[in-house]
Amino acid sequence: MGRIFLEHLGGQRIFSCAHCETPLTNRNELVSTRFTGATGRAFLFSRVVNTKQSPVQERMMLTGRHFVRDISCKKCDTKLGWMYEFATEESQRYKEGRVILERALINESDGF
């Protein structure tokens, strides 16, 4: 097995994996801080990098039925949240293609 190639989006505020500090996204990609995950507060991002995705799963959530993929850190394999593939309700379609990262599983720090 070779080295894992990691991307970095840059930016002044960086969100990274709390377990291994792998960079995931930045403040510019943050869409909303008003979400809840399994560990409590969660953030919705338009783009993340350095993650792996599970196969699509159908889940019934507080906001309706969604088709999602679990998101894990590419480096340490820690589950960080999920990505919305498809929302069955029209009012929830803005989430499609976007990623939830659970606040307890990520760190925010100064970028460059």
Stockholm file with secondary structure:
# STOCKHOLM 1.0

chainA/1-112         MGRIFLEHLGGQRIFSCAHCETPLTNRNELVSTRFTGATGRAFLFSRVVNTKQSPVQERMMLTGRHFVRDISCKKCDTKLGWMYEFATEESQRYKEGRVILERALINESDGF
#=GR chainA/1-112 SS CCCCCCCCCCCSEEEEETTTCCEEEEGGGEEEEEEEETTEEEEEESCCCSEEECCCEEEEETTEEEEEEEEEETTTCCEEEEEEEEESSGGGGGGTTCEEEEGGGEEEEECC
#=GC SS_cons         CCCCCCCCCCCSEEEEETTTCCEEEEGGGEEEEEEEETTEEEEEESCCCSEEECCCEEEEETTEEEEEEEEEETTTCCEEEEEEEEESSGGGGGGTTCEEEEGGGEEEEECC
//
